[in-house]
Amino acid sequence: MINFFIDFFISTGLSKDISYVFANIVGFLIVLVLGYVSKIVFRKLIMEPLSKIVKKTKNIWDNAFVERKVLDRLSYFVPVIIIYSFSGLFPEIEVLLEKTTICIMWIIGALVVSSIIDAAVDIYRTFEVSRQRPIKGYMQIVKIAVYIIATIMIISMLSGVSPLGLLGAIGAMSAVLILVFRDTLLGLVASYLITNENMVSIGDWISMPQYNADGSVIDISLHTVKVQNWDKTIVTIPIYAMVSDSFQNWKGMTQTGGRRIKRAVYIDMKSIKFCTEEMLEKFSKIQYIKDYIKRKKGEIEKHNKEIDVDTSILVNGRHLTNIGTFRAYLSEYLKNHPMTRKDMTLMVRQLAPTEHGIPIEVYAFSKDIRWEFYEGIQSDIFDHILAIVPEFELRVFQYPSGYDLEPLTTKIMERKK
């Protein structure tokens, strides 16, 4: 093929040397195009039909191999093998082409094995035993070993030194390397784990109290992670601390588009009581709970009649309470609030009584996750809650202040007079 192009360029009037260079360039481009076309043909004739067959099967394991792109990475072998097969056409760079393609094959092979390991972990997770005995950590060690072997083989191929010789040299230098490049090696391993596990990315909001970090990640390097706090100060954290220590990443909040509201109002226990008919009549006029009052009254009357209790004594049978009705109102209020997520957890719950009263906790998610807007939404909700507590003949607990003691002081002073 090369000779054909040489003769063609010579026939155009070019010198033999220039024709030889052009012929090799054209020949190499043709081989590259052939490799690219072969990859496309492999994908169309083998990969795509195979993927369709896999999706139709009931087995889970074959889906794992498709999702982890095992076949996709295998397809890269095709153009590399073709280039390797035609390397003999270019005598001047034949050795370089062979070494380069073999090195690329080692890289592709390592990636394929890595994908197979990830697929195996996914398949293992479908079994109940995976909850008690996870194997992901062991598989990561195997992946690291695969990458190390591939790296050694590539270096051996390029340098001409045997793999055993390289291992011996690395073993002899390992103590010195660990001592001199300790931070770099720790950073390298941490960077790999952070990237592979998708633990943190630039722009993520993270909290790491032990380093006084609470803000947005602005830079990730080999040795450090820089976090800009909300007060605009910048904290530098060793990257290996992101693996060895714990931190909170708020990425999930950003991705779901909902920010949690979790706050309680403490109700004075002395204000809790059964609802009277007058109170129920008043509550039935409240838009959000009028259906609730009607339904509950029917249920309670039916229940009390069935068990034939004397309802003149409130301890007998079932009765509505003002705090229970208050909880029902808050639940409906949150469901109808325009800035709460209805597709995420939304509830009002009563927590265990404390010395401060009974906590009525709101647990919901706001639609707007931006800090200032989130705080505004949360404040508006609790402004309303605090304002309507007296409507249910309840009292919010708070410690006595000077204003609370003023009437008592006035009475004492009047008695002294």
C-alpha positions as CSV (number, residue, x, y, z in Angstrom):
1,M,0.0,0.0,0.0
2,I,2.8,2.4,0.9
3,N,4.6,1.6,-2.4
4,F,1.5,2.4,-4.3
5,F,1.3,5.9,-2.8
6,I,5.0,6.5,-3.3
7,D,4.7,5.7,-7.0
8,F,1.6,7.9,-7.1
9,F,3.3,11.0,-5.6
10,I,6.4,10.4,-7.7
11,S,4.2,10.4,-10.8
12,T,2.9,13.9,-9.8
13,G,6.5,15.2,-10.0
14,L,7.5,15.1,-6.3
15,S,10.9,13.9,-5.2
16,K,11.3,10.4,-3.9
17,D,12.0,11.5,-0.3
18,I,9.0,13.8,-0.2
19,S,6.8,11.2,-1.8
20,Y,8.0,8.7,0.8
21,V,7.0,11.0,3.7
22,F,3.6,11.9,2.1
23,A,2.9,8.2,1.4
24,N,3.5,7.3,5.0
25,I,1.3,10.1,6.3
26,V,-1.5,9.1,4.0
27,G,-1.1,5.4,4.8
28,F,-1.1,6.1,8.6
29,L,-4.3,8.3,8.2
30,I,-6.0,5.5,6.3
31,V,-5.1,3.0,9.1
32,L,-6.5,5.5,11.7
33,V,-9.7,5.8,9.6
34,L,-10.0,2.1,9.2
35,G,-9.6,1.7,13.0
36,Y,-12.3,4.3,13.7
37,V,-14.7,2.7,11.2
38,S,-14.1,-0.8,12.6
39,K,-15.0,0.6,16.1
40,I,-18.3,2.0,14.7
41,V,-19.0,-1.3,12.9
42,F,-18.3,-3.2,16.1
43,R,-20.7,-1.0,18.0
44,K,-23.5,-1.3,15.4
45,L,-23.2,-5.0,14.7
46,I,-22.3,-6.4,18.1
47,M,-22.7,-3.9,20.9
48,E,-26.1,-2.4,20.2
49,P,-27.9,-5.7,19.4
50,L,-26.3,-7.3,22.4
51,S,-27.5,-4.4,24.6
52,K,-31.0,-4.8,23.3
53,I,-31.0,-8.5,24.1
54,V,-29.6,-7.8,27.6
55,K,-32.4,-5.2,28.4
56,K,-35.0,-7.8,27.4
57,T,-33.7,-10.5,29.7
58,K,-34.9,-10.9,33.3
59,N,-31.4,-11.4,34.7
60,I,-29.9,-8.5,36.7
61,W,-26.2,-9.4,36.3
62,D,-26.1,-8.7,32.5
63,N,-27.7,-5.3,33.0
64,A,-24.9,-4.5,35.5
65,F,-22.3,-5.1,32.8
66,V,-24.1,-2.8,30.3
67,E,-24.5,-0.1,32.9
68,R,-20.8,-0.2,33.9
69,K,-19.9,0.0,30.2
70,V,-17.9,-3.2,30.0
71,L,-18.8,-3.7,26.3
72,D,-18.2,-0.1,25.5
73,R,-14.7,-0.2,26.8
74,L,-14.0,-3.6,25.1
75,S,-14.8,-1.9,21.8
76,Y,-11.7,0.3,22.1
77,F,-9.6,-2.8,21.6
78,V,-10.7,-3.1,18.0
79,P,-9.1,0.1,16.5
80,V,-6.0,-0.4,18.6
81,I,-5.5,-4.0,17.4
82,I,-6.0,-2.9,13.8
83,I,-3.3,-0.2,14.2
84,Y,-1.0,-2.8,15.8
85,S,-1.6,-5.2,12.9
86,F,-0.7,-2.6,10.3
87,S,2.4,-1.3,12.1
88,G,4.6,-3.3,9.8
89,L,3.7,-1.0,7.0
90,F,5.8,1.8,8.6
91,P,9.3,0.3,9.3
92,E,10.7,3.6,10.7
93,I,8.1,3.8,13.4
94,E,7.1,0.2,13.6
95,V,8.7,-0.4,17.1
96,L,7.2,2.9,18.4
97,L,3.7,2.0,17.1
98,E,3.9,-1.5,18.6
99,K,5.0,-0.3,22.0
100,T,2.4,2.5,22.0
101,T,-0.5,0.3,21.0
102,I,0.5,-2.4,23.5
103,C,0.6,0.3,26.2
104,I,-2.9,1.5,25.2
105,M,-4.1,-2.1,25.3
106,W,-2.9,-2.3,28.9
107,I,-4.8,0.9,29.8
108,I,-7.9,-0.4,28.1
109,G,-7.5,-3.8,29.8
110,A,-7.2,-2.1,33.2
111,L,-10.4,-0.1,32.5
112,V,-12.3,-3.2,31.4
113,V,-11.3,-5.1,34.5
114,S,-12.2,-2.1,36.6
115,S,-15.7,-2.0,35.0
116,I,-16.1,-5.8,35.5
117,I,-15.2,-5.4,39.2
118,D,-17.8,-2.5,39.5
119,A,-20.4,-4.7,37.8
120,A,-19.6,-7.6,40.2
121,V,-20.0,-5.3,43.2
122,D,-23.4,-4.1,41.8
123,I,-24.5,-7.7,41.3
124,Y,-23.3,-8.7,44.8
125,R,-25.4,-5.8,46.3
126,T,-28.5,-7.4,45.0
127,F,-28.0,-10.3,47.6
128,E,-29.1,-9.9,51.2
129,V,-25.7,-11.0,52.4
130,S,-24.2,-7.7,51.0
131,R,-25.8,-5.8,53.9
132,Q,-23.8,-7.7,56.5
133,R,-20.7,-8.4,54.5
134,P,-19.9,-5.6,52.0
135,I,-17.1,-6.2,49.6
136,K,-16.6,-2.8,48.0
137,G,-13.5,-2.0,50.0
138,Y,-11.8,-5.3,49.0
139,M,-12.8,-4.7,45.3
140,Q,-11.2,-1.3,45.5
141,I,-7.9,-2.9,46.6
142,V,-8.2,-5.2,43.7
143,K,-8.7,-2.3,41.3
144,I,-5.7,-0.5,42.7
145,A,-3.6,-3.7,42.2
146,V,-4.9,-3.9,38.6
147,Y,-3.9,-0.3,37.9
148,I,-0.5,-0.8,39.5
149,I,0.2,-3.9,37.4
150,A,-0.9,-2.0,34.2
151,T,1.4,0.9,35.2
152,I,4.4,-1.4,35.8
153,M,3.8,-3.2,32.5
154,I,3.6,0.1,30.6
155,I,6.8,1.4,32.2
156,S,8.5,-1.9,31.4
157,M,7.4,-1.7,27.8
158,L,8.6,1.8,27.3
159,S,11.9,1.5,29.3
160,G,12.8,-2.0,28.2
161,V,13.3,-3.1,31.8
162,S,11.7,-6.4,32.9
163,P,8.7,-6.0,35.2
164,L,10.5,-8.0,37.9
165,G,13.4,-5.6,37.7
166,L,11.1,-2.7,38.1
167,L,9.5,-4.3,41.1
168,G,12.9,-4.8,42.7
169,A,13.9,-1.2,42.1
170,I,10.5,0.1,43.4
171,G,10.9,-2.1,46.5
172,A,14.4,-0.8,47.2
173,M,13.2,2.8,46.8
174,S,9.8,2.5,48.5
175,A,11.1,3.4,52.0
176,V,12.8,6.6,50.6
177,L,9.7,7.4,48.5
178,I,7.3,7.1,51.4
179,L,9.5,9.2,53.6
180,V,10.1,12.0,51.1
181,F,6.7,12.0,49.3
182,R,4.5,11.0,52.2
183,D,2.0,13.9,51.7
184,T,2.0,13.5,48.0
185,L,1.3,9.8,48.2
186,L,-1.5,10.4,50.7
187,G,-2.9,13.2,48.5
188,L,-2.7,10.9,45.5
189,V,-4.6,8.1,47.1
190,A,-7.1,10.5,48.7
191,S,-7.7,12.2,45.3
192,Y,-8.4,8.9,43.7
193,L,-10.9,7.9,46.4
194,I,-12.6,11.3,46.3
195,T,-12.9,11.1,42.5
196,N,-13.9,7.5,42.3
197,E,-16.5,7.8,45.1
198,N,-17.7,11.2,43.9
199,M,-17.4,12.4,47.5
200,V,-16.9,16.1,46.8
201,S,-16.7,18.4,43.8
202,I,-15.9,22.0,43.2
203,G,-19.0,24.1,44.1
204,D,-20.3,21.6,46.7
205,W,-21.4,23.0,50.0
206,I,-19.6,21.1,52.8
207,S,-19.4,21.3,56.6
208,M,-16.4,20.1,58.5
209,P,-16.5,21.6,62.0
210,Q,-13.1,20.2,63.1
211,Y,-11.5,22.5,60.5
212,N,-14.0,25.4,61.0
213,A,-15.1,24.8,57.4
214,D,-18.7,25.6,56.4
215,G,-19.1,26.8,52.9
216,S,-18.4,26.2,49.2
217,V,-15.5,24.2,47.8
218,I,-13.5,26.5,45.5
219,D,-10.5,24.4,44.7
220,I,-9.3,20.7,44.9
221,S,-5.6,20.1,44.4
222,L,-3.3,17.2,45.0
223,H,-2.6,18.2,48.6
224,T,-5.4,20.5,49.7
225,V,-9.1,21.4,49.4
226,K,-10.0,25.0,49.7
227,V,-13.4,26.0,51.2
228,Q,-14.8,29.5,51.2
229,N,-16.9,29.9,54.3
230,W,-20.1,32.0,54.2
231,D,-18.3,34.8,56.0
232,K,-15.9,34.9,53.0
233,T,-13.0,33.4,54.9
234,I,-11.0,30.6,53.2
235,V,-10.2,27.4,55.0
236,T,-7.5,25.0,53.6
237,I,-8.0,21.4,54.5
238,P,-5.5,18.6,53.8
239,I,-7.1,16.4,51.1
240,Y,-6.4,13.2,52.9
241,A,-8.5,14.6,55.8
242,M,-11.5,14.3,53.5
243,V,-11.0,10.6,53.6
244,S,-9.7,10.0,57.1
245,D,-12.2,12.4,58.9
246,S,-15.9,12.9,58.4
247,F,-17.6,15.8,56.7
248,Q,-21.1,16.7,55.6
249,N,-21.8,17.3,51.9
250,W,-25.0,19.2,51.1
251,K,-24.9,18.1,47.5
252,G,-28.0,15.9,47.9
253,M,-30.0,19.0,49.0
254,T,-28.9,20.9,45.9
255,Q,-29.7,18.0,43.6
256,T,-33.2,17.3,45.0
257,G,-34.1,20.9,45.1
258,G,-35.5,20.8,48.7
259,R,-34.1,22.2,51.9
260,R,-35.2,20.7,55.2
261,I,-37.2,22.7,57.8
262,K,-37.0,21.0,61.2
263,R,-38.0,23.2,64.1
264,A,-40.3,22.8,67.1
265,V,-42.7,25.0,69.0
266,Y,-42.9,24.2,72.7
267,I,-46.5,24.1,74.1
268,D,-47.2,24.7,77.7
269,M,-48.7,21.4,79.0
270,K,-51.1,23.2,81.4
271,S,-52.9,24.6,78.3
272,I,-53.8,21.2,76.9
273,K,-57.4,20.1,77.3
274,F,-60.3,18.3,75.6
275,C,-62.3,20.3,73.1
276,T,-65.7,21.6,74.2
277,E,-68.7,21.9,71.8
278,E,-68.0,25.6,71.6
279,M,-64.4,25.0,70.6
280,L,-65.4,22.4,68.0
281,E,-68.0,24.8,66.6
282,K,-65.3,27.5,66.3
283,F,-62.7,25.1,64.8
284,S,-65.2,23.9,62.2
285,K,-65.2,27.4,60.7
286,I,-61.4,27.1,60.0
287,Q,-61.0,26.4,56.3
288,Y,-58.1,23.9,56.5
289,I,-59.7,21.7,59.2
290,K,-63.4,21.9,58.7
291,D,-63.5,18.6,56.9
292,Y,-61.2,17.1,59.6
293,I,-63.5,18.2,62.4
294,K,-66.6,16.9,60.7
295,R,-64.9,13.5,60.0
296,K,-63.5,13.1,63.4
297,K,-66.7,14.1,65.2
298,G,-68.5,11.4,63.2
299,E,-65.9,8.8,64.0
300,I,-65.8,9.6,67.7
301,E,-69.6,9.6,68.1
302,K,-69.9,6.3,66.3
303,H,-67.1,4.8,68.4
304,N,-68.6,6.0,71.7
305,K,-72.0,4.7,70.8
306,E,-70.7,1.3,69.9
307,I,-69.0,0.8,73.2
308,D,-71.9,2.6,75.1
309,V,-69.9,4.9,77.3
310,D,-71.0,7.8,79.5
311,T,-69.6,10.8,77.6
312,S,-70.6,13.2,80.4
313,I,-67.3,12.2,82.0
314,L,-64.5,13.1,79.6
315,V,-62.2,10.3,80.7
316,N,-64.7,7.9,79.1
317,G,-64.5,7.2,75.4
318,R,-62.7,9.2,72.8
319,H,-62.6,13.0,72.6
320,L,-60.8,15.6,70.5
321,T,-58.1,17.7,72.1
322,N,-57.0,21.1,71.3
323,I,-53.3,20.1,70.7
324,G,-54.4,17.2,68.4
325,T,-56.6,19.6,66.4
326,F,-53.7,22.1,66.3
327,R,-51.4,19.4,64.8
328,A,-54.0,18.6,62.2
329,Y,-54.3,22.3,61.3
330,L,-50.5,22.6,60.9
331,S,-50.4,19.5,58.7
332,E,-53.0,20.9,56.4
333,Y,-51.4,24.4,56.5
334,L,-48.1,23.0,55.3
335,K,-49.7,20.9,52.6
336,N,-51.3,24.0,51.2
337,H,-48.3,26.2,51.6
338,P,-47.0,27.3,48.2
339,M,-43.3,27.0,49.1
340,T,-43.2,23.5,50.6
341,R,-42.3,20.4,48.6
342,K,-45.3,18.0,48.5
343,D,-43.3,15.2,47.0
344,M,-40.9,15.0,49.9
345,T,-41.4,14.2,53.6
346,L,-44.0,16.6,55.2
347,M,-45.3,16.0,58.7
348,V,-46.1,17.6,62.1
349,R,-45.2,15.4,65.0
350,Q,-45.4,15.5,68.8
351,L,-42.1,14.8,70.5
352,A,-41.4,13.6,74.1
353,P,-42.4,16.1,76.8
354,T,-39.5,18.1,78.3
355,E,-39.1,20.6,81.1
356,H,-39.9,23.3,78.5
357,G,-43.3,21.8,77.5
358,I,-44.4,19.5,74.7
359,P,-42.5,20.0,71.4
360,I,-44.7,20.2,68.2
361,E,-42.2,19.7,65.5
362,V,-42.5,20.8,61.8
363,Y,-40.7,18.5,59.4
364,A,-40.9,19.7,55.8
365,F,-38.8,20.8,52.8
366,S,-38.8,24.2,51.2
367,K,-38.9,24.6,47.4
368,D,-36.2,27.3,47.4
369,I,-32.8,26.1,48.7
370,R,-31.1,29.5,48.6
371,W,-30.2,30.4,52.2
372,E,-31.8,33.8,52.4
373,F,-35.0,32.6,50.8
374,Y,-35.1,29.4,52.8
375,E,-34.8,31.4,56.0
376,G,-37.6,33.7,54.9
377,I,-39.9,30.7,54.1
378,Q,-39.1,29.1,57.5
379,S,-39.7,32.4,59.4
380,D,-43.0,33.0,57.6
381,I,-44.2,29.5,58.6
382,F,-43.3,30.0,62.2
383,D,-44.6,33.5,62.4
384,H,-48.0,32.1,61.4
385,I,-47.7,29.2,63.8
386,L,-46.9,31.4,66.8
387,A,-49.7,33.8,65.9
388,I,-52.4,31.1,65.7
389,V,-51.5,29.1,68.8
390,P,-53.9,31.1,71.0
391,E,-56.7,30.4,68.6
392,F,-56.6,26.7,69.8
393,E,-56.5,27.9,73.5
394,L,-52.9,26.8,73.8
395,R,-49.9,28.7,75.1
396,V,-46.4,28.7,73.9
397,F,-43.9,27.9,76.7
398,Q,-41.3,30.5,77.7
399,Y,-39.4,31.5,80.8
400,P,-40.9,34.3,82.9
401,S,-39.6,37.8,82.0
402,G,-39.8,41.1,83.7
403,Y,-43.1,41.8,81.9
404,D,-44.6,38.6,83.3
405,L,-43.6,39.5,86.8
406,E,-44.8,43.1,86.6
407,P,-48.5,42.4,87.6
408,L,-47.3,40.3,90.6
409,T,-44.9,43.1,91.7
410,T,-47.8,45.6,91.4
411,K,-50.1,43.5,93.6
412,I,-47.4,43.1,96.3
413,M,-46.7,46.8,96.3
414,E,-50.5,47.6,96.6
415,R,-50.8,45.2,99.6
416,K,-47.9,46.9,101.4
417,K,-49.7,50.2,101.1
